[in-house]
């Protein structure tokens, strides 16, 4: 009898931990996962008239005019005052902004920084800037920084308990090869943000930006369509009649 009671007590404790963990995660982060085998993820900067999309709303309107439905959107890295990409940007295999390997101040230059890219073989990769090589088979790429997780380890400059709090967004690669995008709903430090990606099993994850970050995820009832960005990640689908 004691053994049975002990077993059920253990089950209740495990369930309580699981439920609390889920509530904690849902309360702190909005998450969107992409399967490149089933979804069409691309990077967007300018329209056919060479005008910056800038906001998620502008991109949404553009997709609808092109008989597409916007299913997900998120700012895709840092940008300069003219809204041009800071660092490497590749679109449809064309390098529209070169790789930035210089040393300077700011989050982008907190080494190691890194590159997220999509290949022509429908795979996603994240690597440090130093390891990046343009093989000619890269369809899309965006450079940002700092790296959050590098080969399974949290960036060495991040401090546990840091009071450097901010809204943050980032991208990681899951063990199954899917891409995970995360936006913090509340201000968070770099260490805790990176640790969340690590807890998901990401061997590599890249920071995208801070308080300006926005995400459009209607499947999660998270609708933000403002902003004035450089490059934007987006998943689109064919518009249903």
C-alpha positions as CSV (number, residue, x, y, z in Angstrom):
1,X,0.0,0.0,0.0
2,X,2.8,2.4,0.9
3,X,4.5,1.6,-2.4
4,X,1.4,2.4,-4.4
5,X,0.9,5.7,-2.5
6,X,4.5,6.6,-3.1
7,X,4.2,5.9,-6.8
8,X,1.1,8.1,-7.3
9,X,2.7,10.9,-5.3
10,X,5.7,10.7,-7.6
11,X,3.4,10.9,-10.7
12,X,1.6,13.9,-9.3
13,X,4.9,15.7,-8.6
14,X,6.2,15.0,-12.1
15,X,2.9,16.2,-13.7
16,X,2.9,19.3,-11.6
17,X,6.5,20.1,-12.6
18,X,5.6,19.6,-16.3
19,X,2.5,21.7,-16.1
20,X,4.2,24.5,-14.3
21,X,7.1,24.4,-16.7
22,X,4.7,24.7,-19.7
23,X,2.9,27.7,-18.0
24,X,6.2,29.3,-17.3
25,X,7.4,28.9,-20.9
26,X,4.1,30.1,-22.4
27,X,4.2,33.1,-20.1
28,X,7.7,34.1,-21.1
29,X,8.0,33.2,-24.8
30,X,6.1,33.0,-28.0
31,X,7.5,30.2,-30.2
32,X,7.1,29.2,-33.8
33,X,8.7,26.1,-35.4
34,X,9.3,25.7,-39.1
35,X,9.6,22.4,-41.1
36,X,11.4,23.3,-44.3
37,X,10.0,20.1,-45.9
38,X,6.5,21.4,-45.5
39,X,6.7,25.2,-45.1
40,X,8.0,28.0,-47.3
41,X,10.4,30.1,-45.3
42,X,12.1,33.0,-46.9
43,X,13.8,36.3,-46.1
44,X,12.3,39.6,-47.4
45,X,13.9,43.0,-47.6
46,X,12.5,45.0,-50.6
47,X,9.6,44.6,-53.0
48,X,9.7,44.7,-56.8
49,X,9.9,48.5,-56.8
50,X,13.1,48.3,-54.6
51,X,11.2,49.7,-51.6
52,X,11.9,48.4,-48.1
53,X,9.0,46.4,-46.7
54,X,9.9,47.8,-43.3
55,X,6.9,46.7,-41.3
56,X,5.2,43.3,-41.0
57,X,2.0,44.9,-42.1
58,X,3.5,46.1,-45.4
59,X,4.8,42.5,-46.0
60,X,1.4,41.1,-45.1
61,X,-0.3,43.4,-47.6
62,X,2.2,42.5,-50.3
63,X,1.7,38.7,-49.8
64,X,-2.1,39.1,-50.1
65,X,-1.7,41.1,-53.3
66,X,0.4,38.2,-54.6
67,X,-2.3,35.6,-53.7
68,X,-0.4,34.4,-50.6
69,X,-1.3,34.1,-47.0
70,X,1.2,35.3,-44.3
71,X,1.5,32.6,-41.7
72,X,4.5,33.8,-39.8
73,X,6.8,36.9,-39.7
74,X,9.6,38.1,-37.5
75,X,12.4,40.7,-37.9
76,X,15.5,38.9,-39.1
77,X,18.5,40.7,-37.7
78,X,20.0,44.1,-37.1
79,X,20.0,46.9,-39.6
80,X,21.6,50.3,-40.3
81,X,19.9,53.7,-40.2
82,X,18.8,53.4,-43.8
83,X,17.2,50.0,-43.0
84,X,19.8,48.1,-45.0
85,X,21.0,44.8,-43.4
86,X,23.9,45.0,-41.0
87,X,26.3,42.4,-42.1
88,X,25.7,39.5,-44.6
89,X,22.5,39.3,-46.4
90,X,21.8,36.8,-49.2
91,X,18.6,36.6,-51.1
92,X,17.9,34.1,-53.9
93,X,21.6,33.2,-53.9
94,X,22.7,36.8,-54.5
95,X,24.9,38.6,-51.9
96,X,23.2,41.9,-51.4
97,X,25.2,42.9,-48.3
98,X,28.7,41.5,-47.5
99,X,29.9,39.6,-44.5
100,X,31.0,41.9,-41.6
101,X,34.1,40.6,-39.9
102,X,35.2,43.9,-38.3
103,X,35.5,44.6,-34.6
104,X,33.3,47.2,-32.9
105,X,30.9,47.8,-30.0
106,X,27.3,46.7,-29.6
107,X,25.5,43.4,-29.6
108,X,26.1,42.6,-33.2
109,X,29.9,42.6,-32.6
110,X,29.8,40.6,-29.4
111,X,32.0,37.8,-30.7
112,X,31.3,35.2,-31.7
113,X,28.5,36.5,-33.8
114,X,27.0,34.4,-36.5
115,X,25.0,33.6,-39.6
116,X,21.7,31.9,-40.2
117,X,21.3,30.5,-43.7
118,X,19.0,28.3,-45.8
119,X,20.4,26.1,-48.5
120,X,19.1,25.1,-51.9
121,X,18.7,21.6,-50.5
122,X,16.0,23.0,-48.0
123,X,18.2,22.7,-44.9
124,X,18.9,25.4,-42.3
125,X,22.2,26.1,-40.6
126,X,23.6,28.4,-38.0
127,X,27.3,28.9,-37.6
128,X,29.8,31.5,-36.3
129,X,30.9,34.2,-38.7
130,X,34.4,32.8,-38.7
131,X,33.1,29.4,-39.9
132,X,30.8,30.7,-42.6
133,X,31.5,29.8,-46.2
134,X,29.4,30.7,-49.2
135,X,29.4,27.5,-51.2
136,X,27.1,28.9,-53.9
137,X,24.3,26.7,-52.6
138,X,23.0,29.3,-50.1
139,X,19.5,30.6,-51.0
140,X,19.1,33.0,-48.1
141,X,21.3,34.2,-45.2
142,X,21.3,36.8,-42.5
143,X,24.1,37.8,-40.2
144,X,23.5,38.9,-36.6
145,X,25.0,38.7,-33.2
146,X,25.8,37.6,-30.7
147,X,25.5,33.8,-31.0
148,X,23.3,32.6,-28.2
149,X,24.4,28.9,-28.2
150,X,27.6,27.6,-29.8
151,X,28.0,23.9,-30.2
152,X,25.7,23.3,-27.3
153,X,27.2,25.8,-25.0
154,X,25.9,29.2,-23.9
155,X,27.9,32.2,-25.2
156,X,30.8,32.6,-22.8
157,X,30.2,36.3,-22.2
158,X,26.7,35.9,-20.9
159,X,26.3,36.2,-17.1
160,X,23.7,34.2,-15.1
161,X,21.6,36.7,-13.1
162,X,22.5,39.7,-15.3
163,X,20.3,42.7,-14.9
164,X,20.7,43.6,-18.6
165,X,17.1,42.9,-19.4
166,X,15.3,43.5,-22.7
167,X,12.8,42.1,-25.0
168,X,14.7,39.7,-27.3
169,X,14.2,37.5,-30.3
170,X,16.3,34.8,-31.8
171,X,16.5,31.6,-34.0
172,X,17.8,28.2,-33.3
173,X,18.1,24.8,-35.0
174,X,16.3,21.9,-33.2
175,X,17.8,18.3,-33.0
176,X,15.3,17.2,-35.7
177,X,16.5,19.9,-38.1
178,X,13.5,22.1,-37.7
179,X,13.9,25.8,-37.1
180,X,12.6,27.4,-33.9
181,X,11.9,31.2,-33.6
182,X,11.5,32.6,-30.2
183,X,10.4,36.1,-29.0
184,X,10.4,36.9,-25.3
185,X,7.1,38.3,-24.1
186,X,8.8,40.0,-21.2
187,X,12.3,41.5,-20.6
188,X,14.9,38.9,-20.1
189,X,18.7,38.7,-19.9
190,X,21.0,37.1,-22.5
191,X,21.9,34.1,-20.3
192,X,18.3,33.1,-19.6
193,X,17.3,33.7,-23.3
194,X,20.1,31.5,-24.5
195,X,19.4,28.9,-21.9
196,X,15.9,28.5,-23.2
197,X,17.2,27.6,-26.7
198,X,19.6,25.2,-25.0
199,X,16.8,23.6,-23.1
200,X,15.0,22.9,-26.4
201,X,18.1,21.0,-27.6
202,X,19.5,23.6,-29.9
203,X,23.2,23.1,-30.5
204,X,23.4,26.5,-32.2
205,X,21.2,29.6,-31.8
206,X,21.5,33.2,-33.0
207,X,20.3,36.4,-31.4
208,X,18.4,38.6,-33.8
209,X,17.5,41.9,-32.0
210,X,16.2,43.6,-28.9
211,X,13.3,45.9,-27.9
212,X,12.3,46.6,-31.5
213,X,11.5,42.9,-32.1
214,X,8.1,41.9,-33.4
215,X,6.4,38.7,-34.4
216,X,3.3,37.8,-36.4
217,X,2.1,34.3,-35.4
218,X,-1.7,34.1,-35.9
219,X,-1.7,30.3,-35.0
220,X,-0.5,31.4,-31.5
221,X,-2.9,34.4,-31.3
222,X,0.2,36.7,-31.4
223,X,-0.4,39.6,-33.8
224,X,2.2,42.3,-34.2
225,X,2.3,44.0,-37.6
226,X,4.2,47.2,-36.9
227,X,7.9,47.9,-36.9
228,X,10.4,49.5,-39.2
229,X,12.9,46.8,-40.0
230,X,15.6,45.8,-42.4
231,X,15.1,42.1,-43.3
232,X,12.1,40.0,-42.3
233,X,11.6,36.3,-41.9
234,X,8.3,35.0,-43.3
235,X,6.4,31.8,-43.9
236,X,3.7,32.1,-46.6
237,X,1.2,29.7,-48.1
238,X,-1.1,29.7,-51.0
239,X,-4.2,31.8,-50.5
240,X,-7.4,29.8,-50.1
241,X,-10.4,30.9,-52.2
